[in-house]
């Protein structure tokens, strides 16, 4: 799930993503990274609802996870991977997005965790379910029926023993068009192109460039309004993990122990988006299809570990 909307939009639009207006300058300290301006996680100061995981209000800059914390994150991420794998197996035409949300919440709680998304900034569900031209933050609905040919994005998170896992998949329901199939394939490939750049000593621009090059070589565009993020004690932490080359964001040097939610979003048409009247659902302005994949990834000295790897559950 992406990070929060820009402060300028905060009053009129809710979000679970990280828009570009929240990018800040990075001041590198001797012992740790700290942001030198206002924290970009505007949601961290909200009062949590009773059903929500607690928010860690103290800003810690970019956190380096300890071995113990990494072990816990492996478990929270495993729960997320399990739920998404199950949804990919049970989804079929005729189901509603509310059916998928009910399954996700039930399974997250059965595995001893709390849904990260439900109640977060008022979001009413345990998954975001965005179909076809819906880009992010689609709200599950008992009246929203899934049909053959739909391109369905399912994003979910789990909070377990003080740490979050976060991941997203895009599913082609039944037989989809060749163009839709290509969009889904390239979106997943782009995620892995970015992940392949992850290693201690590399920079965020290495990751972003790899994603952007693959997406554009295949005729699609990156949605620039939303980025990935750090993840750990809070669902959204520093840094912003962008998916395109830019000089407007801190080009952070990766360090072993960082945990990142990497999540490129691809559109088949314009990169421009708009938000519906529900103040959550983001759609493409030209009704073109959109696809997204996301993993929670641990930075290691030798490379990376995909914590939300669905092939291992």
C-alpha positions in Angstrom: 0.0 0.0 0.0 1.3 3.4 -0.9 2.0 6.3 1.4 -0.3 9.2 2.4 -1.6 11.9 0.1 0.0 15.4 0.0 -0.9 17.8 2.8 -2.5 20.1 0.2 -5.1 17.3 -0.5 -5.5 16.1 3.0 -8.7 17.8 3.7 -10.5 16.8 0.5 -9.0 13.4 -0.2 -8.0 10.5 1.9 -5.2 8.2 0.9 -3.1 5.2 1.8 -0.3 6.2 -0.6 2.8 8.4 -0.7 2.3 11.3 -3.1 5.2 13.4 -4.4 4.2 16.5 -2.2 5.4 14.5 0.8 8.9 14.0 -0.4 11.4 15.9 1.7 15.1 16.6 1.9 17.3 14.0 3.5 19.9 15.0 6.0 22.5 12.3 6.5 23.8 12.1 10.0 27.0 10.2 11.2 25.1 7.3 12.8 21.7 7.3 11.1 19.5 8.9 8.4 17.2 11.6 9.6 14.8 13.8 7.7 15.5 17.5 8.0 12.0 18.7 7.4 8.5 17.7 8.3 7.9 14.0 8.4 6.3 12.7 5.3 4.1 10.2 7.1 1.2 12.6 7.8 -0.9 9.7 9.1 1.4 8.8 11.9 0.0 11.5 14.1 -3.6 10.4 13.7 -5.3 8.9 16.8 -5.8 5.2 16.0 -9.2 3.6 16.2 -9.6 0.8 18.7 -9.5 -1.9 16.0 -6.3 -0.4 14.4 -2.8 -1.5 15.0 -1.0 1.2 17.2 1.0 3.9 15.4 4.5 4.6 16.6 4.4 8.4 16.8 8.1 9.0 17.4 9.8 9.6 14.0 12.9 7.5 13.7 14.2 8.5 10.3 15.0 5.4 8.2 15.0 2.5 10.6 17.5 -0.3 10.4 15.8 -3.5 11.6 17.5 -5.7 14.1 17.8 -9.5 13.6 14.9 -10.0 16.0 12.7 -7.4 14.3 13.5 -9.0 10.9 12.3 -12.3 12.2 9.0 -10.8 13.3 8.6 -9.1 9.9 9.2 -12.4 8.2 6.1 -13.6 10.0 3.9 -10.6 9.3 5.0 -10.7 5.6 4.3 -14.5 5.5 0.7 -13.9 6.6 0.2 -11.3 3.9 1.7 -13.6 1.3 -0.5 -16.4 2.4 -3.7 -14.3 2.1 -2.8 -13.0 -1.3 -2.0 -16.5 -2.6 -5.3 -17.8 -1.3 -7.2 -14.9 -2.9 -5.5 -15.6 -6.2 -6.7 -19.2 -6.0 -10.3 -18.5 -4.9 -11.2 -15.5 -7.0 -13.7 -16.2 -9.7 -16.4 -14.4 -11.7 -19.6 -13.8 -9.7 -17.7 -13.1 -6.4 -17.8 -9.7 -5.0 -14.9 -7.6 -3.7 -16.6 -7.8 -0.3 -16.3 -11.6 -0.4 -12.5 -11.2 -0.9 -12.3 -8.7 1.9 -14.1 -11.0 4.3 -11.8 -13.8 3.4 -8.7 -11.7 3.9 -9.8 -10.3 7.3 -10.8 -13.8 8.5 -7.5 -15.4 7.5 -5.3 -12.5 8.9 -7.0 -12.8 12.3 -6.9 -16.6 12.2 -3.1 -16.3 11.8 -2.8 -14.1 14.9 -2.4 -10.8 13.2 -4.5 -7.6 12.7 -5.4 -6.1 9.3 -3.1 -3.2 8.7 -5.5 -1.3 6.5 -8.8 -1.5 8.3 -9.4 1.7 10.1 -6.2 3.3 8.8 -7.1 6.9 8.3 -10.7 5.7 8.3 -10.3 3.1 5.5 -13.2 0.7 6.0 -11.7 -2.6 4.9 -8.8 -5.1 5.2 -7.9 -5.0 1.5 -7.9 -2.4 -1.3 -9.7 -4.0 -4.3 -9.2 -1.9 -7.5 -10.7 -3.2 -10.7 -9.7 -2.3 -14.3 -9.3 1.5 -14.5 -9.2 1.8 -10.8 -5.6 2.5 -9.8 -5.4 2.2 -6.0 -7.6 2.3 -2.9 -10.7 0.7 -4.3 -13.1 0.0 -1.4 -14.6 -3.6 -1.2 -18.3 -3.6 -1.8 -21.0 -6.3 -1.7 -22.5 -4.9 -4.9 -19.2 -4.9 -6.8 -19.3 -8.2 -8.8 -16.1 -9.5 -10.4 -16.5 -10.5 -14.0 -14.6 -12.5 -16.5 -11.9 -10.4 -18.1 -11.5 -8.0 -15.1 -8.0 -6.8 -14.0 -8.2 -6.9 -10.2 -5.6 -5.4 -7.9 -5.6 -6.7 -4.3 -3.5 -4.9 -1.8 -3.4 -5.9 1.9 -1.3 -5.7 5.0 -1.0 -7.5 8.3 0.3 -6.3 11.7 1.9 -9.0 13.8 3.8 -8.5 17.1 4.5 -4.8 16.4 5.4 -5.0 12.7 3.6 -4.7 9.4 3.9 -6.6 6.1 2.5 -5.1 2.9 2.0 -6.6 -0.6 -0.2 -6.3 -3.7 -1.0 -8.5 -6.7 -2.9 -8.0 -9.9 -5.1 -10.8 -11.1 -6.5 -11.4 -14.6 -9.9 -13.0 -13.9 -10.6 -15.8 -16.4 -9.7 -14.9 -20.0 -8.4 -11.4 -20.3 -7.5 -9.4 -23.5 -4.0 -9.7 -24.8 -3.4 -6.1 -23.9 -4.5 -6.6 -20.3 -2.4 -9.8 -20.1 0.7 -7.8 -21.3 0.0 -5.0 -18.8 -0.2 -7.5 -15.9 3.0 -9.3 -17.0 5.0 -6.1 -17.5 3.9 -4.7 -14.1 5.1 -7.8 -12.3 8.3 -7.9 -14.3 8.9 -4.2 -13.5 8.6 -5.0 -9.8 11.3 -7.7 -10.0 13.5 -5.4 -12.2 13.5 -3.0 -9.3 14.0 -5.6 -6.7 17.1 -7.0 -8.5 18.8 -3.6 -7.9 18.3 -3.9 -4.1 21.6 -4.3 -2.3 23.5 -2.5 0.5 25.4 0.4 -1.1 23.0 0.8 -4.0 20.7 3.9 -4.4 17.0 4.3 -4.8 17.7 5.8 -8.3 19.2 2.4 -9.3 15.9 0.8 -8.5 13.8 3.5 -10.0 15.7 3.5 -13.3 15.4 -0.2 -13.7 11.6 0.0 -13.2 11.1 2.9 -15.5 13.2 1.5 -18.3 11.3 -1.7 -18.4 7.9 -0.1 -18.2 8.6 2.4 -21.0 10.3 -0.2 -23.2 7.0 -2.0 -23.2 4.8 0.9 -24.1 3.3 1.7 -20.6 3.7 4.6 -18.2 4.5 4.8 -14.5 2.0 6.5 -12.2 4.1 9.2 -10.6 1.6 10.4 -8.0 2.1 7.5 -5.7 5.3 5.7 -4.5 6.4 2.8 -2.3 7.7 3.4 1.2 9.6 2.0 4.1 7.6 -0.4 6.2 8.0 -1.8 9.7 6.6 -0.5 13.1 4.4 1.8 11.0 2.7 0.8 7.8 4.3 3.8 6.1 7.8 4.9 7.0 10.7 6.7 5.3 11.9 6.7 2.6 9.7 7.2 -0.4 10.5 4.4 -2.8 10.0 6.0 -6.2 9.6 4.1 -9.5 11.0 6.7 -12.0 14.0 8.9 -12.3 13.6 12.2 -10.4 15.7 14.9 -8.6 12.8 15.9 -6.4 13.3 13.1 -3.9 16.2 12.0 -1.7 18.3 9.4 -3.5 18.8 7.3 -0.4 21.8 4.9 -0.2 20.5 1.5 0.8 21.7 -0.1 4.0 21.4 -3.7 5.2 18.4 -4.0 7.5 16.2 -1.5 5.7 12.7 -2.9 4.8 11.0 -1.4 1.8 7.6 -1.8 0.2 8.4 -1.6 -3.5 5.3 -1.1 -5.6 5.3 0.2 -9.2 1.9 1.1 -10.7 1.6 1.0 -14.5 -1.1 2.5 -16.7 -1.9 1.6 -20.2 -2.7 5.2 -21.1 -2.1 8.4 -19.4 -0.2 8.5 -16.1 -2.6 11.1 -14.7 -5.1 10.0 -12.1 -8.1 11.4 -10.3 -9.9 10.5 -7.1 -13.6 9.6 -7.0 -16.2 11.2 -4.6 -15.7 8.5 -2.0 -12.3 10.3 -1.5 -10.5 6.9 -1.7 -10.8 5.3 -5.1 -8.2 6.6 -7.6 -8.9 6.0 -11.3 -7.2 6.7 -14.6 -8.4 9.9 -16.2 -8.8 8.2 -19.6 -10.4 5.0 -18.4 -7.3 3.0 -19.3 -6.4 -0.2 -17.4 -4.0 0.0 -14.5 -1.9 -2.8 -12.8 0.3 -3.0 -9.7 2.5 -5.4 -7.9 4.2 -4.9 -4.5 6.5 -6.8 -2.2 8.0 -6.1 1.2 11.7 -6.4 0.7 14.6 -6.6 3.1 17.9 -5.0 2.1 20.9 -7.3 2.8 24.7 -6.9 2.4 24.6 -9.3 -0.5 21.3 -8.2 -2.1 17.8 -8.7 -0.9 15.2 -11.0 0.6 11.6 -10.9 -0.6 9.7 -11.2 2.7 6.2 -11.4 1.0 7.3 -14.1 -1.4 4.1 -16.1 -2.3 6.1 -19.0 -3.7 7.3 -19.9 -0.2 3.9 -20.2 1.5 
